[in-house]
């Protein structure tokens, strides 16, 4: 949702300093392709980079969404690392540049477990030194602060009062209430005004389908449990919920079949060619159902492991 400039702008206007909000050219806000999050952190972090203009000059806004339940104490260092990577990327695309564009770092903490953000806010706070040593080092210590939106520190009524676009507001609320919530349906009813706006908005059925998929996938709930909500939202919402539930069921069955085929294929290949390299086993487990069917069909006639996986 935040990958769309209008959605991102509604969040950024809320959390950035007012003097920066006034100076940014919101009409030029454009999402950039690629990610700067390392592979080992990608399961709990996702990021978005926007290019824009600040007082007529190039500028970037970097949003990092932090999904883990607890604060990341090294977040200032990670943000510094990501910003340097963004600058390197900029210099590769602008080899004649002699100055670096400003980058505004924003961290959104959206864990469903209720833990508030307690990590340091400045990279200088990570330097292991006594106060007198810090004072002596002075300007030689690196400094970098990030803007923090700790959604966990905002209760649901306050979050509903935020001046956000409906789709972004709904997704932030869902991050707080969906996981392990026995009172989920009642709280979803509190979102009915925003959900109606999502259905009527430019994203329409697609956005609402994304929302329903998140609710059914993360929440301990069935499509039929959402009937009180669809009674409020109308037949179009009911159709989207049923369609999404059927699609998730089919995807789950396909994943189950793929896992079973992967285990069988690993056993067959081990019997024929001996113990498999760990990388090969992982490639098989990650393979899609269609690819696994192709590999399985080659087992009996292949003369080598490469012949099977080619």
C-alpha positions in Angstrom: 0.0 0.0 0.0 2.8 2.4 0.9 4.4 1.8 -2.4 1.9 4.2 -4.0 3.0 7.8 -3.7 -0.4 9.1 -2.5 -0.5 6.5 0.3 3.0 7.1 1.3 2.5 10.9 1.3 -0.4 10.6 3.8 1.9 8.9 6.2 5.0 11.1 5.6 3.0 14.3 6.0 2.0 13.1 9.4 5.4 12.0 10.7 8.0 14.4 9.1 8.9 17.7 10.7 6.5 20.4 9.5 9.3 22.6 8.0 10.3 19.6 5.8 6.7 18.8 4.8 6.4 22.4 3.6 9.6 22.3 1.6 9.1 18.9 -0.2 7.5 18.8 -3.6 4.9 16.2 -3.1 3.8 16.2 -6.8 7.2 14.7 -7.7 7.2 11.9 -5.1 8.1 8.8 -7.1 8.9 5.3 -5.8 12.3 3.9 -6.8 12.9 0.2 -7.7 15.1 -2.1 -5.7 15.7 -2.7 -2.0 18.6 -1.9 0.3 17.8 -4.4 3.0 20.2 -7.3 3.3 19.0 -10.8 2.7 19.4 -11.9 6.3 17.1 -9.1 7.5 14.5 -9.3 4.8 12.2 -11.6 6.7 11.6 -8.8 9.3 12.3 -5.6 7.3 11.0 -4.2 4.1 11.8 -0.8 2.6 10.7 1.8 0.1 12.7 4.6 -1.5 11.0 7.7 -2.9 12.7 10.3 -5.0 11.4 13.8 -4.8 12.5 17.5 -4.8 13.4 19.5 -1.7 13.6 23.2 -2.3 14.1 22.5 -6.0 17.0 20.0 -5.5 17.0 16.2 -5.7 16.1 14.5 -2.4 15.1 11.0 -1.2 12.8 9.7 1.5 13.7 6.2 2.7 11.0 4.3 4.6 12.0 1.2 6.5 9.1 -1.0 7.8 10.3 -2.9 10.9 8.1 -6.0 11.5 9.9 -7.8 14.3 8.3 -7.8 17.7 11.2 -6.2 19.6 13.3 -3.1 18.9 16.5 -3.5 16.8 19.3 -1.9 18.9 21.5 -1.5 15.9 18.9 0.3 13.8 20.8 3.6 13.7 23.8 1.8 12.2 21.6 -0.1 9.7 20.0 3.1 8.6 23.5 4.7 8.1 24.5 1.6 6.1 21.3 1.8 3.9 21.8 5.6 3.3 25.4 5.1 2.2 24.1 2.4 -0.2 21.5 4.8 -1.6 24.2 7.4 -2.1 26.4 4.9 -3.9 23.5 4.0 -6.1 22.9 7.7 -6.8 26.5 8.3 -7.7 26.6 5.4 -10.1 23.6 6.9 -11.9 25.0 10.4 -11.7 28.8 10.0 -12.3 29.3 13.8 -12.6 27.7 14.6 -9.3 29.9 16.4 -6.8 27.3 16.8 -4.0 25.0 14.2 -2.3 21.3 14.6 -2.2 19.6 14.7 1.3 18.0 11.4 2.4 15.3 11.5 5.1 15.3 8.2 6.9 12.0 7.0 8.4 11.4 3.9 10.5 7.9 2.5 10.9 7.6 -0.1 13.6 4.5 -2.2 13.0 4.9 -5.4 15.1 1.6 -7.1 16.1 2.9 -8.0 19.5 2.5 -4.7 21.2 6.2 -4.0 22.1 7.1 -0.4 21.9 10.3 0.9 20.2 13.2 1.4 22.7 16.2 1.3 20.4 18.7 4.2 20.1 17.7 6.9 17.7 21.2 8.2 16.8 24.2 6.3 15.5 26.4 8.2 18.0 24.5 6.5 20.8 26.0 3.2 19.7 29.6 4.2 20.2 30.9 2.4 23.3 32.6 5.3 25.1 32.2 7.2 28.4 30.6 10.6 28.5 33.9 12.4 28.9 35.4 10.5 25.9 32.3 11.3 23.8 32.7 15.0 24.7 36.4 14.9 23.8 35.6 13.2 20.5 33.0 15.8 19.7 32.5 16.3 16.0 34.5 13.2 15.2 31.6 11.0 16.2 29.3 10.2 13.4 25.7 11.4 13.9 22.5 10.2 12.1 19.0 10.3 13.5 16.0 8.8 11.9 12.3 9.7 12.1 10.3 7.1 14.0 6.7 6.2 13.7 6.1 3.6 16.4 2.6 2.4 15.5 2.7 0.1 18.6 2.7 3.2 20.8 -0.6 4.4 19.3 -3.9 2.7 20.4 -6.6 1.8 17.9 -8.9 4.8 18.5 -6.0 7.2 18.0 -4.8 5.4 14.9 -8.3 5.7 13.5 -8.1 9.4 14.0 -5.0 9.8 11.9 -5.4 11.8 8.7 -4.3 8.9 6.5 -5.7 7.6 3.3 -8.1 4.7 4.0 -6.0 1.8 2.6 -2.9 2.8 4.6 -5.0 3.4 7.8 -6.6 0.0 7.5 -3.3 -1.8 6.9 -1.7 -0.2 9.9 -4.7 -1.0 12.1 -4.6 -4.6 10.9 -0.9 -4.9 11.9 -2.1 -4.1 15.4 -5.2 -6.2 15.7 -5.2 -9.3 13.4 -2.7 -11.7 14.9 -4.0 -13.8 17.8 -6.9 -11.6 18.5 -10.1 -13.4 19.9 -12.0 -10.1 19.5 -11.0 -9.5 15.9 -14.4 -9.3 14.2 -15.7 -6.7 16.7 -12.6 -4.6 16.1 -12.8 -5.0 12.3 -16.3 -3.5 12.5 -14.6 -0.4 13.8 -12.9 -0.1 10.4 -16.1 -0.3 8.4 -16.0 3.3 7.3 -12.4 3.0 6.1 -13.2 -0.3 4.4 -16.1 1.1 2.5 -13.8 3.9 1.3 -11.2 1.3 0.2 -13.9 -0.6 -1.8 -15.1 2.7 -3.4 -11.6 4.0 -4.0 -9.3 3.7 -7.1 -7.8 0.4 -5.9 -11.3 -1.0 -5.3 -11.6 -4.8 -5.3 -7.9 -5.3 -5.6 -7.1 -3.4 -2.4 -9.9 -4.9 -0.5 -8.8 -8.4 -1.7 -5.3 -7.7 -0.4 -6.8 -6.7 3.0 -8.9 -9.8 3.2 -6.0 -12.0 2.3 -4.0 -10.5 5.1 -6.9 -11.0 7.6 -7.5 -14.7 6.6 -3.8 -15.5 6.3 -2.6 -14.0 9.6 -5.7 -14.0 11.7 -7.1 -17.2 13.3 -10.4 -16.8 11.4 -12.5 -18.3 8.6 -14.3 -16.4 5.8 -17.7 -17.3 7.4 -16.6 -15.5 10.6 -16.5 -12.3 8.7 -20.3 -12.3 7.9 -21.0 -9.6 10.5 -18.5 -7.4 8.6 -19.9 -8.2 5.2 -23.4 -7.5 6.4 -22.1 -3.9 7.0 -20.1 -3.7 3.7 -22.5 -5.2 1.2 -22.5 -8.0 -1.4 -19.4 -6.7 -3.2 -17.4 -7.3 -0.1 -18.9 -10.7 0.5 -18.0 -11.7 -3.1 -14.4 -10.5 -2.6 -14.1 -12.4 0.7 -15.4 -15.7 -0.7 -13.1 -15.4 -3.8 -10.1 -14.6 -1.7 -10.8 -17.5 0.7 -11.1 -19.9 -2.2 -7.9 -18.7 -3.7 -6.0 -19.0 -0.4 -7.4 -22.6 0.0 -6.2 -23.5 -3.5 -2.8 -21.9 -2.9 -2.5 -23.9 0.4 -3.3 -27.1 -1.3 -0.8 -26.4 -4.0 1.9 -25.6 -1.4 1.1 -28.8 0.4 1.4 -30.8 -2.8 4.7 -29.1 -3.6 6.2 -29.9 -0.2 5.2 -33.5 -0.6 6.7 -33.7 -4.1 9.9 -32.0 -2.9 10.4 -34.6 -0.1 9.8 -37.5 -2.5 12.1 -36.0 -5.2 14.9 -35.5 -2.6 14.5 -39.1 -1.5 14.6 -40.4 -5.1 17.6 -38.3 -6.1 19.5 -39.4 -2.9 18.9 -43.1 -3.8 20.2 -42.6 -7.3 23.0 -40.2 -6.8 23.9 -40.2 -3.2 23.7 -37.5 -0.6 22.7 -34.2 -2.2 24.4 -30.9 -1.6 22.6 -28.6 0.8 22.1 -26.0 -2.0 20.4 -28.6 -4.2 18.1 -29.7 -1.4 17.1 -26.1 -0.8 16.5 -25.4 -4.5 14.2 -28.4 -4.6 12.3 -27.3 -1.5 11.9 -23.8 -3.0 10.8 -25.1 -6.4 7.3 -24.4 -7.6 4.8 -27.2 -8.3 5.2 -27.1 -12.1 9.0 -27.2 -11.8 8.9 -30.1 -9.4 6.8 -32.1 -11.8 9.3 -31.6 -14.6 12.2 -32.6 -12.3 10.4 -35.7 -11.1 9.6 -36.8 -14.6 13.4 -36.8 -15.4 14.5 -38.9 -12.4 14.2 -42.3 -14.1 16.0 -41.4 -17.3 18.7 -38.9 -16.1 22.3 -40.1 -15.9 23.4 -37.3 -13.5 22.0 -34.9 -11.0 22.6 -32.0 -13.5 20.4 -33.8 -16.1 17.5 -33.7 -13.6 17.9 -30.1 -12.6 18.9 -28.6 -15.9 
